[in-house]
């Protein structure tokens, strides 16, 4: 059955490639064809609203491609197309790509034990538990390593402790990911930057550099290199006619749900359109789409301080944002990403891009100061008298509860005791976010 699904997916990918011609810029130089939003029938009067929002949120660069051509490109402050910026955790998707290339070349197998490439004792787990951890678990954030440690970036064995068997928990454990670099380096017997250049840069023009920052290895590039990577993904791992990701089964797995714990996570990629999601720093499962105002087939690279790369195959879109932390309202990049899509939907008016708001209740004001008001929108929401209103922080810790009764179906809830931060309000299976912002 899996083979049949893979074949059907591959046929879909090829049909998608040939149905719309995708433009690829030259490997070198600044020439990059553009297409006007006017020619696309977009609402150009709304573009400045997007740019003003991005400017207020400490953005350095924003690029939108349609079928490979530049539609929107904006730089802020003194940042230019030749400026260099970090990808943060958005660079994890580059590593996922490199692992897939290494597997195709039979340098490794993602079902191999990680200790085959890092040696026994790379963790402080009992050896029988360490041997359960594979490269696949590193790609899917399911290593089972303890996340209640002092430093989640620390890659030393003393920091990598056993919590549960590999594959039984999902948690955004950065150190386990970081060690994939050493796995690829040892498997290929090449410096990581050299391997990246040999397998990706020279064929795509995606230039940049991996730089050590403490325990982390962070990718830095110009904005258009991030756009090039999005274009490579949009074309299913091919740069024009050159295959970069040759294993289509791996590519399929990389941008689809990789395990049952977090439906919205592939191989280091974030996925939209799933029935539930988890977020970094939390072990709570939230119902609904990761980015509800974006197209369901979107997959993303997301990084600290709002580093964002979105790919939307059904619309031929690549969207990226680089910059500093937007502000205290945005604790995780998917929330900021969703707000960007609200502006994009207004620009791409009427193009089957706008999401229907089917929320059963509203929270206002949001952000809030000392209270929120809950309004039930749907008479058939199924909320019974006595239903519990639960409040969680962004880590998934339970904070407070209230009860729906005949006098507070549309109720006011005191939040003056809550610290500044991101919170989630749940009634049954329905959940919405709100921000305490003073």
N, C-alpha and C positions, 0 to 999 in steps of 0.2 A: 504493500500500500504506500509506504514512504517513497519507494522508487517511482510509483505512478504520480504521486503528488509533485515530486521533484521534476519529472518530465513535463507535466502540465505547467508548472511554474516557469520552466525554461522556455516552453513554447510561448507563454504569455510575454516573457521578457523580450524575446526576439520580435514578436508581433508589435510590441510597444516601441521598440527601437525603429522599426521600419515604417510605423504609422506616422511618425513625426520626425523630420530631419533635425538633428541636433547639431548646433554649431560648436566648433572647437577653435579657440584662439591659437595662434602660433606658439611654439614652445618657448620662444624668447621674444623680447621686445614688449612694447606697451600697446600694440594693436589688439583691439578687442571689439568686435562688432556690437552695435547697440540697436535697440528697437524702442521706439517711442511709446510711452504708455497711451498716448492718443491713438496710435495705430492699433492698440489692443482694445480700445474702447473703454479704457479705465477712467475713473473719475479723478482727473488731475487736480481738482480743487481741494481734494483731501490729502494730497501728498505733503503739503506744508504742516498739516496737523501731525502727521507721522514724524516728520523731521523735528518739529518742536518738542514732541514727546521724547524722542531719542536724545535730543540735545540736553533736556532737563535731567535725563537719566544717565549722564556721564558717558555717553557713547563716543567712541573714537571713529568707527567706520561701520557703514551699512551698505550691503550690496544685495540686489535682487536680480536673478537671471531668469529669463524665460526661454526654454529650449536652447540654453547656452549663451544667449545674447543678453547684454546688460540693459535692463530696463531702469533700474534705480541704482545710483551709486553716490554716496554722500559721506564726506569726511568732516569732522568737527574739531574745533579749536585749531591747533597747529598740526594736527595729524593729516597725513597725505597717503596716497596710494603706495608710496615708497617707504612709509613708516613700518616698523616691525612691532608686533605685539604677541603676547603669549596666548596659547590655546587653552591652558589649564587642562581640566579633565575632558574637554572636547577632543584633545589629542589622543585619548584612549582609543578612539575609533581608527586612528592611524595604526596603532599597535595591533588592533584586531585584524586590520588588513594585512599587516606584515606577517602575522601568525598564519593567516590563510595562505599567503604566498609560500611561506616556509613549509607548510604542510603539503602543498601541491608539489613542491620540489623534493619531497620525501626527506626533509631535514628533521622533521618532527611529526608527531601525530597528536592531535589534541586529546586523545584518549590515553596518552602516556601519563604515567606518574610524573608529577613535577620533579620529584627527587631524581629522576633519570637525568635531568639536565642541571639541577642545582646541588645534587649530592644529598645523602642522608644527613639529617640534622639541620636542614634549612629552617625548620621550625623547632619549637621546644615541645611539640606534641609527642605523646607516646608513638613509637615508630609505626605501630600497626594503624594508628589514626593518621599519621602523616602520609602513609602509603595510600590512603584512600583519596588523597587530593590529586586531581589531574589538571592538565592545562585547561580543559573545558571548564572546570570549576573556577579557575582564575578568570576566564573570559566571561563567566556568567554571575560572578560575585556570590558563589555558593560554596566557598572553601570550608565553611564551618569554623573558621578561626574566630577567636574571641574578639568582640568589638568593644568590650568594656575594659579597654586598656588605656594607658596614659597617652599614647601617641599612635594614632591609626596610620600614620605615614611611616613609622619605624619598620624597617625591613630586616632588622637583626632577629636572630632566632628567639632571643629572650622576650621580644615583643609579640611573637606569633604563637599564641597559646591555643590549646584546644578548648572549644566550647561545645560543638556538636559534630556529628559525622558529616563529612563533605556531601553536599547535595541535599541536606535536610533543612538548611536555613538560607535565606537571602539577606545579605547586608552589604552595604556599599563600603567594602574594606579596601582602602586605597593601597596599602602595602602589598597585599596579595596581587593586585593588578601590576604595581610597579615592577615586581619581580619577573613579569613576562619579558621585560627588556633583557634580563640576564638569560632567560630561557632561550630567546631568539639568538642572542649573541653567542651563547655556548653551542647551540645547535648549528648555527651557520659558520661559526669560527670567523666572524667578521664583526668589526666595530659597528655599533647600532646605526650611527650616522652614515657609515659607508654602505651598510645593507640597505638603508632607506634610499640612498642616492641610486644605488645599482638597480633596485627593483621598482622604484616609483619616480624619482625626480627626473632622471634622464629621458623618460618616455612621456612625461606629462607636464613638465615645467613646474611641478609643485615643489618649490624650493623652500628651504627653511633649515633649522638646526635644532637638534635635541640638546638641551643644556641642563646640567645637573644643578639642582636647587635643594640642598639638604639631601634627604632620602629620595626626593622626587626627581624625575627626568621629564622636563617640560619642553614642548615644541614651540618654537618661535618662528613666525613668518610674516610676510606682507599679507594684507587682506585678500588680494587676488589669488594668492596661493590657496587660501581656504576655499575660495570660490571654485578654483580648479578641482579641488578634492570633491566638493559637492557635485560638480559636473561629471567627474569620473564615476561617482556613485549613481547619479541619475542615468548614466549610460550603462549601468549594470556591470561596472568593473572594467569597462573598455575606454581607452582614450582614443577617440575616433575609431579606427579599425584595429588598434593594438590592444591585445588582451593583457591587462595588468593583473586582475583577479581571474585566473583561468578556471578555478574550481567553482562552477555555478551552484553546486549543492552547498558548498561552504558559504557562498555569498547569500544564498537563500536563508540558511540558518542564521547568518550574522544579523540580518535585518528583520527577523521574525522572532516570536516568543521562543526563548531558549530553555525554559524550565517552567514548572507549574506554580512557583512561589510568587514571582513578580511577572505578571503577564506582559508588562510594558517594557521588558528588557530583553535584548537580543545578546549578541556578543559585543558587549561594551557600547551598544547603541541603545538609545531610548526610542520607544515605539508608541505611536498614537493609535487611537481607534480600538483599544482593548477594553475589556469590561472592568478592569481594576488596575491599580498601580501602587508601587511603593516609591519612596523617595530617599535620598541620601540622609543618613543620620537617624533614620526611623525604622522600626520593625513593624509598623502598622500598615495594613493593607487598606487602601482607599478605593471605594467604588467609582466607576466612571472613567472617562478618558483622561490621559495625562495632560493634553492640551485641547480642551473642548471646543475652542473657536477655530481650530486648524483642521485641515482635511484629515480624514481618518487614516489614509495610507501614508501619512508623513512619518519619516524616521529622522532622528536628530542626534547630533553630537552636542552635549551640553557641558559647560565648564564653569568653574567658580567665577563669581563676579559678572555673570551674564555673557560668557562666551558661548555663542549659539551658531550652529550650522543646521539648517533644515533642508531636507530633500523631499519633494512631493512628486512622485512619478506620474500620478494621474493628471497633474496640471503642468508638468514640465518645469517645475520651479525649483530654484535653489535660493535660499534666503540666509544671510549671515549677519551677525552683529558681533563686533569686538568692542571692548571698552572696560572701564572701571566699574566698580560695584554701583548698580543703579541708585539705590538708597536703602534705608532700613526696612522699607515695605517689602523688599524682595529678598527673601532668605534662600530661595532655591530658584534655579534658572527657569524651570518650566512655568512658573507663575508669570515671570517677566516675559517669557516667550509668548504666553497666551495673550497678554496685553498688547504685544506687538501685533499679533494676528487680528485683534479687534480693529486696529487701524488699517491693516492690510485688507480686511474684508470690506471696509468702507471704500477703499481705493478700487478694488477689483469688484465693483458693484455688479450684482446680478449675475455673477459668473459661476453660480452653483458653489460658491466658496463660503457663503455665509452660513453659519451653524444655526439651527433652530434652537432657541432657548426653551428647554422643556423642564426647567427647574421647578420643583414643586413648592419651594419656599424661597423668599428673599430675605437678606440680612441688610439692614441699613441703620445708621450710616456705616460705610465701609470704605476706607479705614474709620475706626471708631475711637472715641476717647474714654468715656466713662460708662456708656451703655450701648446696647444694640437692640434693635426692634426686629422681631421675627414676624413675617407676614406669610401666611399659607396661601399659595396661589391656586392650588388645585383642590377643589372640593372633594375630588375622588382620590386624594393622595393616600388615603388609607390610614391616616394618623388617628388613633383612637384616644378618647379621654384617658388620661393616665399614661400615655406614651411618654417615654423619657427623652429629653433633649440633653445630649451629652456634648461636652466640650473637651477637646484634646489640644495639646500643644503640637508644634510641628514635628516633634520627635515621636509622637504617637502616645505620649503619656496622658492618662486620664486626669482631667483637672477639676471638672465640676459637672453638676447635672441640675436640670429643672424638669418640671412635669407639666404636660399639656392638660389643662382642665377647661371647664366651660367659660372661664373668664380670661384665659390667657392664650387662646388659639393664636391670636395676634398679640404677642406679649413683648414686654420690655424686660431685658435681662441686664442686671448690673455687672459690669466688667471692670469697675474702677480698681479692683484688687489685683487685676491681672497685669503682669509686667509687659512692657513693650514687646511685641513679637507677632508671629504668625500662629493662628489657631484654626481649628476645624470644628464645625458644629454638625453633629449627626443626629438625625431622627430616623430610627430604623436603619434601612440600608442607604438612605439619602444623606449626602454630605456636601457641605460648602465651606469655603475658607473665609476667614475675616482677619483683619489686621488691627491690632491695638497699636496706635501710632500717636505719640505725644510730643 
